Amino acid sequence: MSRGVLGVAVAVMAVFLALAVTAQQPARAPAPERNAETGLAFPDTIGPARKVGSIDYSQSSAAPELGFAWNYETQAITTTFYIYNSGIAEISSGARGSVVMTQFQQAIADIEAGARTGRYEQLKPSQGPGDCTIGAMVFRCITFTAVLPSDKRPVFTRLFVTGYRNYVLKIRQDWPQNAPAAAREVDAVIQTFARSASP
């Protein structure tokens, strides 16, 4: 067999292998608009933010314990909602249960790990940790200041965690510092969401 024919055969086999690997990976499945486990709704818009994507981890990654995520954006802010149970059978409602406290600390550790791998620079707590009451919901919350490495823009990143109907509800928000309109937008998203949730 000539080198040219052998090269073509190798290239064809590489394409078939790549297709086989792709076929084995589950497609990214979107999360439903209404979460059946909690009754929480994630419509096309929440306050000023529009939904830009979602994921059902049980179908996309064969990891039902990771639950679901919904992503919302405006031109200035990002908000991601997560609902999951980490395979834990009983999760107390509110901000003070042991599971919520553990998940809150883990989420902080994840944010700090992201800073170490280059997602943020100069990450520092600016408010909290503490409890935040929004409507009828009480969250464990913390806000950090940071700088984005790509354009050196100063931002806030905020975390909310609570127990809700035997699940963990986690919310992450990022928005620019020194931008009052963006600050109003992040608050409007959270307040609109909390009003739609039954205690």
C-alpha positions as CSV (number, residue, x, y, z in Angstrom):
1,M,0.0,0.0,0.0
2,S,1.4,3.4,-1.0
3,R,2.0,6.1,1.6
4,G,-0.8,8.3,0.0
5,V,-3.4,5.5,0.3
6,L,-2.2,4.7,3.8
7,G,-2.6,8.3,4.8
8,V,-6.1,8.5,3.4
9,A,-7.0,5.2,5.3
10,V,-5.7,6.6,8.5
11,A,-7.6,9.9,8.1
12,V,-10.9,8.0,7.3
13,M,-10.4,5.9,10.4
14,A,-9.8,9.0,12.5
15,V,-13.0,10.5,11.3
16,F,-14.9,7.3,12.1
17,L,-13.4,7.2,15.6
18,A,-14.3,10.8,16.2
19,L,-17.9,10.1,15.1
20,A,-18.1,7.1,17.4
21,V,-16.8,9.1,20.4
22,T,-19.3,11.9,19.6
23,A,-22.2,9.4,19.3
24,Q,-21.4,8.0,22.8
25,Q,-21.6,11.4,24.4
26,P,-25.2,12.4,25.3
27,A,-26.5,15.6,23.8
28,R,-26.9,18.6,26.0
29,A,-30.5,18.3,27.2
30,P,-32.2,21.6,28.2
31,A,-33.9,21.8,31.6
32,P,-37.7,22.1,31.6
33,E,-39.3,25.6,32.1
34,R,-41.0,24.4,35.3
35,N,-39.0,22.3,37.7
36,A,-41.3,19.4,38.7
37,E,-39.4,18.7,42.0
38,T,-39.8,22.1,43.4
39,G,-42.5,23.8,41.3
40,L,-40.2,26.7,40.5
41,A,-40.6,28.2,37.1
42,F,-37.8,29.5,34.8
43,P,-39.6,31.3,32.0
44,D,-38.1,33.1,29.0
45,T,-37.5,36.2,31.1
46,I,-37.1,36.9,34.8
47,G,-37.3,40.6,35.4
48,P,-35.0,42.3,32.9
49,A,-33.0,39.2,32.1
50,R,-33.7,36.7,29.2
51,K,-33.0,33.0,29.4
52,V,-30.0,32.1,27.2
53,G,-29.7,28.4,28.0
54,S,-30.3,25.6,30.5
55,I,-29.2,22.1,31.2
56,D,-30.6,18.9,32.7
57,Y,-27.6,17.1,34.1
58,S,-29.4,13.8,34.5
59,Q,-29.9,13.6,30.7
60,S,-26.8,15.5,29.6
61,S,-24.3,13.9,32.0
62,A,-26.1,10.9,33.5
63,A,-25.7,12.8,36.8
64,P,-29.2,13.3,38.3
65,E,-27.6,14.4,41.6
66,L,-26.4,17.6,39.9
67,G,-29.9,18.6,38.9
68,F,-30.6,21.5,36.6
69,A,-29.2,24.9,35.7
70,W,-30.9,27.9,34.0
71,N,-28.8,30.8,32.6
72,Y,-30.1,34.4,32.2
73,E,-28.4,37.5,30.9
74,T,-28.9,41.2,30.1
75,Q,-26.2,43.2,28.4
76,A,-24.5,43.8,31.7
77,I,-25.3,40.9,34.1
78,T,-25.4,37.1,34.2
79,T,-27.5,35.0,36.6
80,T,-27.5,31.3,36.9
81,F,-30.0,29.3,38.9
82,Y,-29.2,25.7,40.1
83,I,-31.5,23.2,41.6
84,Y,-30.0,19.9,42.9
85,N,-29.8,17.5,45.8
86,S,-26.3,15.9,45.5
87,G,-28.0,12.6,46.1
88,I,-29.1,13.6,49.6
89,A,-32.5,12.3,50.6
90,E,-33.6,15.1,53.1
91,I,-32.7,18.8,52.8
92,S,-34.1,21.3,55.3
93,S,-35.8,24.4,54.0
94,G,-34.2,27.8,54.5
95,A,-30.7,29.1,55.0
96,R,-29.5,27.3,58.2
97,G,-29.8,23.6,57.6
98,S,-26.5,21.6,57.7
99,V,-26.8,20.6,54.0
100,V,-27.3,24.2,52.9
101,M,-24.4,25.4,55.0
102,T,-22.1,22.7,53.6
103,Q,-23.2,23.6,50.0
104,F,-22.7,27.3,50.7
105,Q,-19.1,26.6,51.9
106,Q,-18.5,24.3,48.8
107,A,-19.8,27.0,46.5
108,I,-17.5,29.6,48.0
109,A,-14.6,27.1,47.6
110,D,-15.6,26.7,44.0
111,I,-15.5,30.5,43.4
112,E,-12.1,30.7,45.1
113,A,-10.8,27.8,43.0
114,G,-12.1,29.6,39.9
115,A,-10.0,32.6,40.9
116,R,-6.9,30.4,41.3
117,T,-7.4,29.0,37.8
118,G,-7.8,32.5,36.2
119,R,-11.6,33.2,36.1
120,Y,-11.1,36.2,38.5
121,E,-8.2,38.2,39.9
122,Q,-8.2,40.1,43.3
123,L,-11.2,38.1,44.6
124,K,-12.2,39.5,48.0
125,P,-15.4,39.2,50.1
126,S,-17.2,42.6,50.1
127,Q,-20.5,41.8,51.9
128,G,-21.3,38.8,54.1
129,P,-21.4,35.9,54.6
130,G,-24.8,36.3,56.2
131,D,-28.5,35.7,55.7
132,C,-30.4,37.6,53.0
133,T,-34.2,37.8,53.0
134,I,-35.8,38.3,49.6
135,G,-39.6,38.2,49.6
136,A,-40.5,35.1,51.6
137,M,-37.2,33.3,50.9
138,V,-34.1,33.4,53.2
139,F,-30.8,32.6,51.6
140,R,-27.2,32.2,52.9
141,C,-25.4,34.8,50.8
142,I,-22.1,36.5,50.1
143,T,-20.8,39.1,47.6
144,F,-17.2,39.3,46.3
145,T,-15.4,42.0,44.4
146,A,-13.0,40.8,41.7
147,V,-11.3,41.8,38.5
148,L,-11.8,40.0,35.1
149,P,-8.4,39.1,33.8
150,S,-9.5,39.5,30.1
151,D,-10.2,43.3,30.2
152,K,-9.3,44.2,33.8
153,R,-12.9,45.2,34.5
154,P,-13.9,45.3,38.2
155,V,-17.0,43.1,38.9
156,F,-19.1,41.9,41.7
157,T,-19.9,38.2,42.0
158,R,-22.7,37.1,44.3
159,L,-23.9,33.8,45.7
160,F,-27.2,32.8,47.3
161,V,-27.9,29.3,48.7
162,T,-31.1,28.0,50.4
163,G,-33.0,24.8,51.0
164,Y,-36.3,24.6,49.1
165,R,-38.7,21.7,49.1
166,N,-36.1,19.1,49.8
167,Y,-33.6,20.5,47.2
168,V,-30.7,23.0,47.2
169,L,-31.4,26.2,45.3
170,K,-28.2,28.1,44.4
171,I,-28.0,31.4,42.5
172,R,-24.9,33.0,41.1
173,Q,-24.8,36.5,39.7
174,D,-22.0,38.6,38.1
175,W,-22.2,42.3,37.2
176,P,-19.9,45.3,36.7
177,Q,-18.8,47.5,39.6
178,N,-19.6,51.3,39.3
179,A,-22.7,50.5,37.2
180,P,-25.9,51.5,39.1
181,A,-28.2,50.3,36.3
182,A,-26.6,46.8,36.4
183,A,-27.0,46.7,40.2
184,R,-30.7,47.4,39.8
185,E,-30.9,44.7,37.2
186,V,-29.4,42.0,39.5
187,D,-31.8,43.0,42.3
188,A,-34.7,43.0,39.9
189,V,-33.9,39.4,38.7
190,I,-33.7,38.1,42.3
191,Q,-36.8,39.9,43.5
192,T,-38.9,38.8,40.5
193,F,-37.8,35.3,41.0
194,A,-38.5,35.3,44.8
195,R,-42.0,36.8,44.2
196,S,-42.8,33.9,41.8
197,A,-41.8,31.2,44.4
198,S,-44.2,29.9,47.0
199,P,-42.7,29.6,50.5
